[in-house]
Amino acid sequence: MINVTPQETRVAVVENGVLQEVHIERTQGRGIVGNIYQGKVARILPGMQAAFVDIGIERTAFLHAADATWRYDRDNDEVGANSDIPPMTDLLHDGQEVVVQVLKDPLGSKGARLTTQLTIPARYLVCLPGSDQVRISQKIEQLEDRERLKELVAELAEEEEMPKGLIIRTLAESASDEELRLDVQFLKKIWRRVNTGIGQSQAPALIHEDIPLAMRTMRDLVRDNVEKVRIDSRETYQKAVKFARDLIPEVVSRIEYYPGERPIFDLYSVEDEIQRALDRHVLLKSGGYLVFDQTEAMTTIDVNTGGFVGRKNLEETLFKTNLEATQAIARQLRLRNIGGIIIIDFIDMEGSEHKRQVLRVLEKVLAKDRTTTFLTDMSPLGLVEVTRKRTRESLEKIVCEPCPVCEGRGVVKMPRTVCYEIFREILREARQFEGAEYLVLASQIVVDMLLDDEAANLAELQGFIGKPVYLQVENSYQQYEYDVVLS
């Protein structure tokens, strides 16, 4: 289901009536993964084997030497690759112009991640202008199919006079020769446009922008198992139909315009599910629950039994809770688009066979994820480490920001703690400066505590320093904020 407004586009993937994935692209701050730029090297970092590249956005982007070994020479249309990674200073120099593509959006305080190996995706194929080989997905296992597809695609590329470097995607196994020909022609059009931009642009400049989210959904997410694509914007619906006719004609009949008065994301409770995906706690049907905590370094997931007491012994209860948790965790990782390092703290189980079964089920459900994941064996403490490829911000980072009160820490100082800080500040100033009186500016809750629970301590402090202390409520102050004014 695709929900379109002038401000943003949202895509919901619903399977068996349950929300599995949500993708959001806002008009302001649209993602730049897949965009191709004419960049200029701003600074070489020899010790990190990397360079900062100005591509015309707010923060300079990051290019590692491992991603810079493919070089494009726009003067003679030649490319080459180095098998060993040479020093970055041998690859680039300050002020040099270089054609790059964005691998990862800027995440948090980090700039975008770049590569010089360009890739242009289509429905069944991916064009690699920096290569001269036809490669094929390992998921196409039959040797005869592999050889036939590689030979056919190589012939089509030669006929269309386009770069020979192509990757044959898994979907191509069921594609007709004509569908592959259309894919090659589609890639040829884009590559010509990119090639022209490379020859005419001056850094920093955007050469090629990836297609909008609604069209990327048609290209990347719509498979044979997708029954319907419902779009609530007539304009986007018409663009999607045209895009499908050109690239994936077999899905045109499955695209529907949704004119209903009821918001499209109210169907299947998608809106409610998105709100729940922002909560720390995820309830399990058994009564157990998960706790998600995202930090800069990693995400931790804690599995708890909660109100689930089971009908048999304790070990069986823990085992069933962990099994149920694996399904919920896999879905939440997709729904929240959590990437990077993920630590899952399963409930401790005694039986080694139970541990193996939980790990096998987790591996099985994660295998359905389109995003690359890898998991380790369960540690003696019941911890499983998972890595999930991260290219875009998580759902939480897209729609939320750090709390202005606690600055993202999730906790604030208690009023009593602030009172004691104020006492120490008054003593510090009394020793350093001569003053007639002190004025404390603080929030209502802190002033109330100073006048009530801490009134005796405040009176004792005034007697000790020999000066009066006055209190004033500042409604704009947060609980942890205060000022001590000397007069």
For each residue, the residues with C-beta under 8 A, 3 or more apart:
1: 11 12 14 229 230 231 232 258 264 265 267 268 270
2: 9 10 11 12 214 217 229 230 231 232 233 236 240 264
3: 9 10 11 12 232 263 264 265
4: 9 10 214 231 232 233 235 236
5: 8 9
6: 27
7: 26 27 28
8: 5 24 25 26 27
9: 2 3 4 5 24 25 212 213 214 236
10: 2 3 4 22 23 24 25 265
11: 1 2 3 21 22 23 24 213 214 217 221
12: 1 2 3 19 21 22 265 268 270
13: 19 20 21 22 221
14: 1 17 18 19 20 268 270
15: 18 20
16:
17: 14 268
18: 14 15 268 273 331
19: 12 13 14 22 268 269 270 273 274 335
20: 13 14 15 331 334 335
21: 11 12 13 334 335 337
22: 10 11 12 13 19 270 274 277 335 337 395
23: 10 11 213 217 337
24: 8 9 10 11 213 395 398 399
25: 8 9 10 30 31 212 213
26: 7 8 29 30 398
27: 6 7 8 30
28: 7
29: 26
30: 25 26 27
31: 25 105 392 393
32: 35 57 102 105 112 210
33: 102 103 104 105 210 391 392
34: 101 102 121 210
35: 32 101 102 206 208 209 210
36: 99 100 101 118 194 197 206 207 208
37: 55 56 99 100 101 102 203 204 205 206 207
38: 97 98 99 197 198 201 202 203 204 205 207
39: 53 54 55 56 61 97 98 99 100 114 203 204
40: 53 54 95 96 97 98 203 204
41: 44 51 52 53 54 92 93 94 95 96 97 98
42: 51 52 53 54 60 94
43: 51 52 60 94
44: 41 50 51 88 89 92 93 94
45: 48 49 50 51 52 88
46: 49 87 88 89
47:
48: 45 64
49: 45 46 64 65 66 85 87 88
50: 44 45 62 63 64 65 88
51: 41 42 43 44 45 62 63 68 88 92
52: 41 42 43 45 60 61 62 63 111
53: 39 40 41 42 60 61 62 63 98 100 114
54: 39 40 41 42 60 61 203 204
55: 37 39 60 61 100 102 112 114 203 204 206
56: 37 39 204 205 206
57: 32 61 106 112
58: 106
59: 106 111 112
60: 42 43 52 53 54 55 111
61: 39 52 53 54 55 57 100 102 106 111 112 113 114
62: 50 51 52 53 110 111 112 113 114
63: 50 51 52 53 67 68 92 98 100 113 114 115 116
64: 48 49 50 67 68 113
65: 49 50 68 69 85 86 87 88 91
66: 49 69 85
67: 63 64 103 113 114 115 116 117
68: 51 63 64 65 71 88 91 92 98 115 116
69: 65 66 81 82 85 86 91 116
70: 79 80 81 115 116 117 130
71: 68 79 80 81 91 116 130
72: 79 99 116 118 129 130 198
73: 76 77 78 79
74: 77 99 198 199
75:
76: 73
77: 73 74 195
78: 73
79: 70 71 72 73 129 130 131
80: 70 71
81: 69 70 71 117 130 131
82: 69 85 86
83:
84:
85: 49 65 66 69 82
86: 65 69 82 90 91
87: 46 49 65 90 91
88: 44 45 46 49 50 51 65 68 91 92
89: 44 46 92 93
90: 86 87
91: 65 68 69 71 86 87 88
92: 41 44 51 63 68 88 89 96 98
93: 41 44 89 96
94: 41 42 43 44
95: 40 41
96: 40 41 92 93
97: 38 39 40 41 202 203
98: 38 39 40 41 53 63 68 92 116 203
99: 36 37 38 39 72 74 116 118 198 207
100: 36 37 39 53 55 61 63 114 115 116
101: 34 35 36 37 114 115 116 117 118 119
102: 32 33 34 35 37 55 61 105 112 113 114
103: 33 67 112 113 114 115 391
104: 33 107 112 113 390 391 392
105: 31 32 33 102 112 391 392 393
106: 57 58 59 61 110 111 112
107: 104 110 390 393 397
108: 296 397
109:
110: 62 106 107 113
111: 52 59 60 61 62 106
112: 32 55 57 59 61 62 102 103 104 105 106
113: 61 62 63 64 67 102 103 104 110
114: 39 53 55 61 62 63 67 100 101 102 103
115: 63 67 68 70 100 101 103 118
116: 63 67 68 69 70 71 72 98 99 100 101 130
117: 67 70 81 101 128 130 131
118: 36 72 99 101 115 128 129 130 194
119: 101 126 127 128 167
120: 126 127 129 187 190 191 194 208
121: 34 125 126 127 219 220
122: 125 126 127 183 186 187 219 247
123: 169 171 175 179 183 186 219 247 248
124: 168 169 171 172 175 179 180 183
125: 121 122 153 166 167 168 169 172 180 183 184 187
126: 119 120 121 122 166 167 169
127: 119 120 121 122 162 163 165 166 187 190 191
128: 117 118 119 131 163 165 166 167
129: 72 79 118 120 163 165 191 194 195
130: 70 71 72 79 81 116 117 118 165
131: 79 81 117 128 135 163 164 165
132: 163 164 165
133: 164 165
134: 150 153 154 157 164 165 166 167 168
135: 131 166 167 168
136: 140 146 149 150 167 168
137: 140 167 168 169 170 172
138: 141
139: 170
140: 136 137 145 146 149 168 170 172 173
141: 138 145 146
142: 145 146
143: 146 147
144: 147 148
145: 140 141 142 148 149 173
146: 136 140 141 142 143 149 150
147: 143 144 150 151
148: 144 145 151 152
149: 136 140 145 146 152 153 168 172 173 180
150: 134 136 146 147 153 154 168
151: 147 148 154 155
152: 148 149 155 156 177 180
153: 125 134 149 150 156 157 166 168 172 180 184
154: 134 150 151 157 158 164 166
155: 151 152 158 159
156: 152 153 159 160 180 181 184
157: 134 153 154 160 162 163 164 166 184
158: 154 155 161 164
159: 155 156
160: 156 157 184 185 188
161: 158 188
162: 127 157 184 187 188 191
163: 127 128 129 131 132 157 166 191
164: 131 132 133 134 154 157 158
165: 127 128 129 130 131 132 133 134
166: 125 126 127 128 134 135 153 154 157 163 187
167: 119 125 126 128 134 135 136 137
168: 124 125 134 135 136 137 140 149 150 153 172
169: 123 124 125 126 137 172
170: 137 139 140 173
171: 123 124 174 175 223
172: 124 125 137 140 149 153 168 169 175 180
173: 140 145 149 170
174: 171 224
175: 123 124 171 172 179 180 183
176: 179 180
177: 152 180 181
178: 181 182
179: 123 124 175 176 182 183 250
180: 124 125 149 152 153 156 172 175 176 177 183 184
181: 156 177 178 184 185
182: 178 179 185 186 246 247
183: 122 123 124 125 175 179 180 186 187 247
184: 125 153 156 157 160 162 180 181 187 188
185: 160 181 182 188 189
186: 122 123 182 183 189 190 246 247
187: 120 122 125 127 162 166 183 184 190 191
188: 160 161 162 184 185 191 192
189: 185 186 192 193
190: 120 127 186 187 193 194 208
191: 120 127 129 162 163 187 188 194 195
192: 188 189 195 196
193: 189 190 196 197 208
194: 36 118 120 129 190 191 197 198 207 208
195: 77 129 191 192 198 199
196: 192 193 199 200
197: 36 38 193 194 200 201 205 207 208
198: 38 72 74 99 194 195 201 207
199: 74 195 196
200: 196 197
201: 38 197 198 205 207
202: 38 97 205
203: 37 38 39 40 54 55 97 98
204: 37 38 39 40 54 55 56
205: 37 38 56 197 201 202
206: 35 36 37 55 56 209
207: 36 37 38 99 194 197 198 201
208: 35 36 120 190 193 194 197
209: 35 206
210: 32 33 34 35 216
211: 215 216 219 243
212: 9 25 215 216
213: 9 11 23 24 25 216 217
214: 2 4 9 11 217 218 231 236 239 240
215: 211 212 218 219 239 240 243
216: 210 211 212 213 219 220 221
217: 2 11 23 213 214 220 221 222 229
218: 214 215 221 222 229 240 243 244 247 248 251
219: 121 122 123 211 215 216 222 243 247 248
220: 121 216 217
221: 11 13 216 217 218 226
222: 217 218 219 226 229 248 251 254
223: 171 226
224: 174
225:
226: 221 222 223 229 251 254
227: 254
228: 254 255 256
229: 1 2 217 218 222 226 240 251 254 255 256
230: 1 2 256 257 258 264
231: 1 2 4 214 236 237 240 255 256 257 258
232: 1 2 3 4 257 258 259 260 263 264
233: 2 4 236 237
234: 237 238 257 259
235: 4 238 239
236: 2 4 9 214 231 233 239 240
237: 231 233 234 240 241 255 256 257
238: 234 235 241 242
239: 214 215 235 236 242 243
240: 2 214 215 218 229 231 236 237 243 244 255
241: 237 238 244 245 252 255
242: 238 239 245 246
243: 211 215 218 219 239 240 246 247
244: 218 240 241 247 248 249 251 252 255
245: 241 242 249 252
246: 182 186 242 243
247: 122 123 182 183 186 218 219 243 244
248: 123 218 219 222 244 251 252
249: 244 245 252
250: 179
251: 218 222 226 229 244 248 254 255
252: 241 244 245 248 249 255
253:
254: 222 226 227 228 229 251
255: 228 229 231 237 240 241 244 251 252
256: 228 229 230 231 237
257: 230 231 232 234 237
258: 1 230 231 232 264
259: 232 234
260: 232 264
261:
262: 266 267
263: 3 232 266 271
264: 1 2 3 230 232 258 260 267 270
265: 1 3 10 12 270 271 274
266: 262 263 269 270 271
267: 1 262 264 270
268: 1 12 14 17 18 19 273
269: 19 266 272 273
270: 1 12 14 19 22 264 265 266 267 273 274
271: 263 265 266 274 275
272: 269 275 276
273: 18 19 268 269 270 276 277 335
274: 19 22 265 270 271 277 278 395
275: 271 272 278 279
276: 272 273 279 282
277: 22 273 274 332 335 336 395
278: 274 275 395 396 399 400
279: 275 276 282
280: 291 292 293
281: 289 290 291 292
282: 276 279 289 290 291 292 328 332
283: 287 288 289 306
284: 287 288 289 290 306 308 321 324 325 328
285: 324
286: 308 320 321 324
287: 283 284 305 306 307 308 309
288: 283 284 303 304 305 306 307 308 321 324 325
289: 281 282 283 284 304 306
290: 281 282 284 301 302 303 304 325 328 329 332
291: 280 281 282 301 302 304
292: 280 281 282 299 300 301 332 336 338
293: 280 299 300 302
294: 299 338 394 396
295: 298 299 300
296: 108
297: 340 341
298: 295 340 341 342 343
299: 292 293 294 295 338 340 341 342 343
300: 292 293 295 342 343 344 345
301: 290 291 292 329 332 342 343 344 345
302: 290 291 293 345
303: 288 290 321 322 325 344 345 346 347
304: 288 289 290 291 321 347
305: 287 288 308 309 317 318 321 347
306: 283 284 287 288 289
307: 287 288
308: 284 286 287 288 305 317 320 321
309: 287 305 317
310: 313 314 316 317 320
311:
312: 316 317
313: 310 316 317
314: 310 317 318
315: 318 319 349 350 351 354
316: 310 312 313 319 320
317: 305 308 309 310 312 313 314 320 321
318: 305 314 315 321 322 347 348 349 354
319: 315 316 322 323 349 351 354 357 358
320: 286 308 310 316 317 323 324
321: 284 286 288 303 304 305 308 317 318 324 325 347
322: 303 318 319 325 326 346 347 349 354 358
323: 319 320 326 327 357 358 361
324: 284 285 286 288 320 321 327 328
325: 284 288 290 303 321 322 328 329 346
326: 322 323 329 330 358 361 362 365
327: 323 324 330 331 361 365
328: 282 284 290 324 325 331 332
329: 290 301 325 326 332 333 344 362 365
330: 326 327 333 334 362 365 366 368 369
331: 18 20 327 328 334 335
332: 277 282 290 292 301 328 329 335 336 338
333: 329 330 336 337 338 342 366 369 373 386 388
334: 20 21 330 331 337 369 371
335: 19 20 21 22 273 277 331 332 395
336: 277 292 332 333 394 395 396
337: 21 22 23 333 334 392 393 394 395
338: 292 294 299 332 333 342 388 394
339: 371 388 389 390 391 394
340: 297 298 299 387 388 390
341: 297 298 299 385 386 387
342: 298 299 300 301 333 338 385 386 387 388
343: 298 299 300 301 383 384 385 386
344: 300 301 303 329 362 383 384 385 386
345: 300 301 302 303 381 382 383
346: 303 322 325 349 358 378 382 383 384
347: 303 304 305 318 321 322 382
348: 318 381 382
349: 315 318 319 322 346 354 355 358 382
350: 315 354
351: 315 319 354 355
352: 355 356
353: 356 357
354: 315 318 319 322 349 350 351 357 358
355: 349 351 352 358 359 378 382
356: 352 353 359 360
357: 319 323 353 354 360 361
358: 319 322 323 326 346 349 354 355 361 362 378
359: 355 356 362 363 375 377 378 384
360: 356 357 363 364
361: 323 326 327 357 358 364 365
362: 326 329 330 344 358 359 365 366 375 384
363: 359 360 366 367 375
364: 360 361 367 368
365: 326 327 329 330 361 362 368
366: 330 333 362 363 369 373 375 386
367: 363 364
368: 330 364 365
369: 330 333 334 366 373 388
370:
371: 334 339 388 389
372: 388 389
373: 333 366 369 386 387 388 389
374: 386 387
375: 359 362 363 366 384 385 386 387
376: 384 385 386
377: 359 384
378: 346 355 358 359 382 383 384
379: 382 383 384
380:
381: 345 348
382: 345 346 347 348 349 355 378 379
383: 343 344 345 346 378 379
384: 343 344 346 359 362 375 376 377 378 379
385: 341 342 343 344 375 376
386: 333 341 342 343 344 366 373 374 375 376
387: 340 341 342 373 374 375
388: 333 338 339 340 342 369 371 372 373
389: 339 371 372 373
390: 104 107 339 340
391: 33 103 104 105 339
392: 31 33 104 105 337
393: 31 105 107 337 397 398
394: 294 336 337 338 339 397 398
395: 22 24 274 277 278 335 336 337 398 399
396: 278 294 336 399 400
397: 107 108 393 394 400
398: 24 26 393 394 395
399: 24 278 395 396
400: 278 396 397
401:
402: 407 408
403: 406 407 408 410
404: 407 478
405: 412 478 479 480
406: 403 409 410 411 412
407: 402 403 404
408: 402 403
409: 406 412
410: 403 406
411: 406
412: 405 406 409 478 479 480
413: 417 418 421 479 480
414: 417 418
415: 418 419 445 446 448 449 479
416: 419 420 449 453 454
417: 413 414 420 421
418: 413 414 415 421 422 442 446 479 480 482
419: 415 416 422 423 446 449 450 454 457
420: 416 417 423 424
421: 413 417 418 424 425 482
422: 418 419 425 426 440 442 446 450 482 484
423: 419 420 426 427 457 458 461
424: 420 421 427 428
425: 421 422 428 429 482 484
426: 422 423 429 430 438 440 461 465 469 484
427: 423 424 430 431 461 464 465
428: 424 425 431 432
429: 425 426 432 433 435 438 484 486
430: 426 427 433 435 438 465 467
431: 427 428
432: 428 429
433: 429 430 486
434:
435: 429 430 438 467 486 487
436: 467 487
437: 467 468 469 470 487
438: 426 429 430 435 467 468 469 470 484 485 486 487
439: 469 470 471 472 484 485 487
440: 422 426 447 450 469 470 471 472 482 483 484 485
441: 472 474 477 482 483 484 485
442: 418 422 446 447 450 471 472 473 474 477 481 482 483
443: 446 447 473 474 475 477 478 479 481 482
444: 447 448 473 475
445: 415 448 449 479
446: 415 418 419 422 442 443 449 450 479 482
447: 440 442 443 444 450 451 471 472 473
448: 415 444 445 451 452
449: 415 416 419 445 446 452 453 454
450: 419 422 440 442 446 447 454 455 458 471
451: 447 448 454 455 458 471
452: 448 449 455
453: 416 449
454: 416 419 449 450 451 457 458
455: 450 451 452 458 459
456: 459 460
457: 419 423 454 460 461
458: 423 450 451 454 455 461 462 469
459: 455 456 462 463
460: 456 457 463 464
461: 423 426 427 457 458 464 465 469
462: 458 459 465 466 467 468 469
463: 459 460 466
464: 427 460 461
465: 426 427 430 461 462
466: 462 463
467: 430 435 436 437 438 462
468: 437 438 462
469: 426 437 438 439 440 458 461 462
470: 437 438 439 440
471: 439 440 442 447 450 451
472: 439 440 441 442 447
473: 442 443 444 447
474: 441 442 443 477 481
475: 443 444
476:
477: 441 442 443 474 481 482
478: 404 405 412 443 481
479: 405 412 413 415 418 443 445 446
480: 405 412 413 418
481: 442 443 474 477 478
482: 418 421 422 425 440 441 442 443 446 477
483: 440 441 442
484: 422 425 426 429 438 439 440 441
485: 438 439 440 441
486: 429 433 435 438
487: 435 436 437 438 439
